[in-house]
């Protein structure tokens, strides 16, 4: 994947990414120092997420004085780049991205999105509904909603969160008309546009352990806002829609078929 284009005065923030700590230190440092921001998104802490790099691990890995924490425990600046603590939480068949919450803890999974968002908000965090129309059933089965009831649950989920991810780079058409998930992005954007126009819609790489996929899509935020207000500035920008999305259901960017399959293999290996 090609790096996202730079915009003057803006930082491309890929807040939904799962890069691995099982890479060379040089590779990790180079990626974190590169322009843009990556959310080091914890997922399934006690299961398949053990090899995903956490924010706290990144602080330990980086050489002394090579980074500056702008918000202790939540956001750091490193070279030309930034990295943040984020988490993807399962709530029924929904996935919710939490960022900016206060406290050193991570969240458990929840049975409902109402419970998940309520807990995120209780700790002053922001909740974003990830890939709303790409339903994760079980551990590896991803599909579009099949019934009116499922679509109604998604619509209700929109009403609980602070923003919605309408472009996910992993929702590719792996096999056209058979394993085709770009439609999930199309439906997410259509529902946002028609019924929830107050949302701008976010984008994320959703990289599966592949460092070459981070910061290839995301949202552009004001650099001065990040440097001056830290995580509170990021949260404020998301809540009030002060950002520009990089990502379109037709134009992409998307991961390649090869990159997608490498991510799937990495997921399978992590479960061994």
C-alpha positions as CSV (number, residue, x, y, z in Angstrom):
1,X,0.0,0.0,0.0
2,X,1.2,3.5,-0.7
3,X,1.5,6.1,2.1
4,X,-1.4,8.5,2.4
5,X,-0.8,12.0,0.9
6,X,0.3,14.7,3.3
7,X,-1.8,17.8,3.8
8,X,-0.2,21.0,5.1
9,X,-1.0,21.6,8.7
10,X,-2.8,18.3,9.0
11,X,-1.9,14.8,10.5
12,X,-3.3,11.7,8.9
13,X,-4.6,9.7,11.9
14,X,-5.1,5.9,11.4
15,X,-6.8,5.3,14.7
16,X,-7.9,1.7,14.0
17,X,-4.8,-0.5,13.4
18,X,-3.4,-3.7,14.9
19,X,0.3,-3.8,14.1
20,X,2.4,-6.5,15.7
21,X,5.2,-6.3,18.2
22,X,6.8,-9.3,16.4
23,X,8.7,-7.2,14.0
24,X,12.3,-5.8,14.1
25,X,12.8,-2.9,16.4
26,X,14.1,-0.9,13.5
27,X,10.9,-1.6,11.5
28,X,8.7,-0.5,14.5
29,X,10.6,2.6,15.2
30,X,10.6,3.7,11.5
31,X,6.9,3.2,11.3
32,X,6.1,5.1,14.5
33,X,8.4,8.0,13.4
34,X,7.0,8.3,10.0
35,X,4.4,11.1,9.3
36,X,0.9,10.5,10.6
37,X,-0.6,8.9,13.7
38,X,-1.3,5.3,14.4
39,X,-3.7,4.0,17.0
40,X,-2.2,1.0,18.6
41,X,-5.5,-0.8,18.9
42,X,-5.6,-3.6,21.4
43,X,-8.0,-6.5,20.6
44,X,-8.8,-9.7,22.5
45,X,-6.2,-9.1,25.1
46,X,-6.3,-12.6,26.5
47,X,-6.6,-14.5,23.2
48,X,-5.6,-13.6,19.6
49,X,-4.3,-10.1,20.5
50,X,-1.3,-11.1,22.5
51,X,1.1,-10.2,19.6
52,X,-0.5,-6.8,18.8
53,X,1.7,-3.9,19.9
54,X,0.2,-2.0,22.9
55,X,0.8,1.7,23.6
56,X,2.7,0.8,26.8
57,X,4.9,-1.7,25.0
58,X,5.8,1.0,22.4
59,X,7.0,3.3,25.1
60,X,9.2,0.6,26.5
61,X,10.6,-0.3,23.1
62,X,11.5,3.2,21.9
63,X,15.0,4.6,22.8
64,X,15.1,7.1,25.6
65,X,14.4,10.7,24.5
66,X,13.1,9.6,21.1
67,X,9.5,10.3,22.0
68,X,7.5,12.8,24.0
69,X,4.2,11.9,25.7
70,X,1.7,14.6,25.0
71,X,-0.9,12.9,27.2
72,X,0.4,10.4,29.7
73,X,-0.8,6.9,29.0
74,X,-2.8,8.0,25.9
75,X,-0.8,9.9,23.3
76,X,2.9,10.3,22.3
77,X,4.9,12.1,19.6
78,X,7.8,10.3,18.0
79,X,9.9,12.0,15.2
80,X,7.4,13.1,12.5
81,X,4.8,10.7,13.8
82,X,2.4,10.1,16.7
83,X,0.9,7.0,18.3
84,X,-2.1,6.6,20.6
85,X,-3.7,4.1,22.9
86,X,-6.9,2.7,21.4
87,X,-8.9,-0.5,21.8
88,X,-11.4,-2.4,19.7
89,X,-14.2,-3.8,21.9
90,X,-16.6,-6.5,20.9
91,X,-20.2,-5.7,21.8
92,X,-22.5,-8.4,20.5
93,X,-21.7,-8.6,16.8
94,X,-20.6,-4.9,16.8
95,X,-17.0,-3.7,17.1
96,X,-16.5,-0.4,18.9
97,X,-13.3,1.6,18.9
98,X,-12.5,3.3,22.2
99,X,-10.0,6.1,22.4
100,X,-9.0,8.8,24.9
101,X,-10.5,7.2,28.0
102,X,-9.0,8.0,31.3
103,X,-7.3,5.3,33.4
104,X,-4.7,2.7,32.8
105,X,-7.1,-0.2,32.2
106,X,-8.5,-1.8,29.1
107,X,-12.1,-2.7,28.7
108,X,-13.7,-6.2,28.6
109,X,-16.1,-7.3,25.8
110,X,-19.8,-6.5,26.3
111,X,-23.0,-8.2,25.3
112,X,-24.5,-5.0,23.9
113,X,-23.3,-1.8,22.3
114,X,-25.3,0.2,24.8
115,X,-23.2,-1.3,27.7
116,X,-19.9,-0.8,25.8
117,X,-20.5,2.9,24.9
118,X,-21.8,3.6,28.4
119,X,-18.6,2.3,29.9
120,X,-16.4,4.2,27.4
121,X,-18.2,7.4,28.2
122,X,-18.0,6.8,31.9
123,X,-14.2,7.1,31.6
124,X,-14.4,10.1,29.3
125,X,-13.6,8.2,26.1
126,X,-14.9,8.5,22.6
127,X,-16.7,5.6,20.9
128,X,-16.6,4.9,17.2
129,X,-18.6,2.1,15.5
130,X,-16.1,0.1,13.4
131,X,-17.1,-1.5,10.1
132,X,-20.8,-1.5,11.0
133,X,-22.0,-3.6,8.0
134,X,-19.1,-6.1,8.1
135,X,-20.5,-8.3,10.9
136,X,-18.0,-10.6,12.7
137,X,-19.8,-13.8,13.6
138,X,-17.6,-16.1,15.7
139,X,-13.9,-15.5,15.3
140,X,-13.3,-15.6,11.5
141,X,-16.7,-15.4,9.8
142,X,-17.3,-11.9,8.4
143,X,-20.4,-11.2,6.4
144,X,-23.0,-8.6,5.4
145,X,-26.2,-8.3,7.4
146,X,-28.8,-10.8,6.1
147,X,-32.1,-9.7,7.7
148,X,-34.1,-6.6,8.5
149,X,-33.5,-7.3,12.2
150,X,-29.7,-7.2,11.8
151,X,-29.9,-4.0,9.8
152,X,-32.2,-2.4,12.5
153,X,-29.6,-3.3,15.1
154,X,-26.9,-1.5,13.1
155,X,-29.1,1.5,12.7
156,X,-29.7,1.6,16.5
157,X,-25.9,1.2,17.0
158,X,-25.3,4.4,15.0
159,X,-27.5,6.3,17.5
160,X,-25.3,5.3,20.5
161,X,-21.8,6.2,19.3
162,X,-19.8,9.4,18.7
163,X,-18.8,8.5,15.1
164,X,-19.0,5.7,12.6
165,X,-16.2,4.2,10.5
166,X,-17.5,4.2,7.0
167,X,-14.3,3.2,5.2
168,X,-12.4,0.1,6.4
169,X,-9.4,-0.8,4.2
170,X,-9.8,-4.5,5.0
171,X,-13.3,-4.6,3.5
172,X,-12.1,-5.7,0.1
173,X,-13.7,-7.8,-2.7
174,X,-11.5,-10.8,-2.3
175,X,-13.6,-12.8,-4.8
176,X,-16.1,-10.7,-6.6
177,X,-19.8,-11.7,-5.9
178,X,-18.6,-14.4,-3.5
179,X,-16.3,-12.8,-0.9
180,X,-17.1,-9.2,-1.6
181,X,-17.1,-6.8,1.3
182,X,-16.8,-3.3,-0.3
183,X,-20.5,-3.3,-0.1
184,X,-20.2,-3.1,3.7
185,X,-18.4,0.3,3.3
186,X,-21.0,1.4,0.8
187,X,-23.9,0.6,3.1
188,X,-22.2,2.2,6.1
189,X,-21.7,5.5,4.2
190,X,-25.3,5.3,2.7
191,X,-26.8,5.0,6.2
192,X,-24.6,7.8,7.5
193,X,-25.5,10.1,4.6
194,X,-29.2,9.4,4.7
195,X,-30.0,9.2,8.4
196,X,-27.0,10.4,10.4
197,X,-25.7,13.4,8.5
198,X,-24.2,14.9,11.7
199,X,-21.5,12.2,11.4
200,X,-18.6,12.9,9.0
201,X,-17.6,9.2,8.9
202,X,-14.1,7.9,9.8
203,X,-11.7,5.6,8.0
204,X,-9.1,3.1,9.3
205,X,-6.6,0.7,7.9
206,X,-7.7,-2.1,10.3
207,X,-4.2,-3.5,9.6
208,X,-3.8,-7.1,10.7
209,X,-0.3,-7.1,12.1
210,X,1.3,-5.7,8.9
211,X,3.3,-2.6,9.5
212,X,3.3,-1.7,5.8
213,X,-0.5,-1.1,6.0
214,X,-0.5,1.5,8.9
215,X,-1.2,5.2,8.1
216,X,-2.4,4.4,4.6
217,X,-5.9,5.7,5.3
218,X,-7.6,7.5,8.2
219,X,-8.8,11.0,9.1
220,X,-6.9,14.3,8.8
221,X,-6.8,16.4,12.0
222,X,-5.2,19.7,12.7
223,X,-1.5,19.4,13.8
224,X,-1.7,22.4,16.0
225,X,-4.8,21.0,17.7
226,X,-3.0,17.8,18.5
227,X,0.2,19.5,19.7
228,X,-1.6,22.0,21.8
229,X,-4.5,20.0,23.2
230,X,-3.3,16.4,23.0
231,X,-5.8,13.6,23.2
232,X,-8.5,16.1,24.4
233,X,-8.0,17.9,21.1
234,X,-8.4,14.7,19.1
235,X,-11.6,13.7,21.0
236,X,-13.0,17.2,20.5
237,X,-12.3,17.1,16.8
238,X,-14.0,13.8,16.3
239,X,-17.1,14.7,18.4
240,X,-17.6,18.0,16.5
241,X,-16.7,16.6,13.1
242,X,-13.6,18.7,12.6
243,X,-11.7,16.3,10.4
244,X,-11.4,15.2,6.8
245,X,-11.8,11.5,5.9
246,X,-9.4,9.8,3.5
247,X,-11.4,6.8,2.1
248,X,-14.1,6.0,-0.3
249,X,-16.0,2.8,-0.8
250,X,-15.2,2.7,-4.5
251,X,-11.9,4.5,-4.8
252,X,-10.3,3.1,-1.6
253,X,-7.6,2.9,-0.4
254,X,-7.9,-0.8,0.3
255,X,-5.3,-3.4,1.2
256,X,-4.3,-5.7,-1.7
257,X,-5.6,-9.2,-2.0
258,X,-2.1,-10.4,-1.1
259,X,-2.0,-8.1,1.9
260,X,-5.4,-9.3,3.1
261,X,-4.4,-12.9,2.9
262,X,-1.2,-12.3,4.8
263,X,-3.2,-10.6,7.5
264,X,-5.6,-13.6,7.7
265,X,-2.6,-16.0,7.9
266,X,-1.2,-13.8,10.7
267,X,-4.5,-14.0,12.5
268,X,-4.5,-17.8,12.3
269,X,-0.9,-18.1,13.5
270,X,-1.7,-15.9,16.5
271,X,-4.3,-18.4,17.7
272,X,-1.8,-21.3,17.7
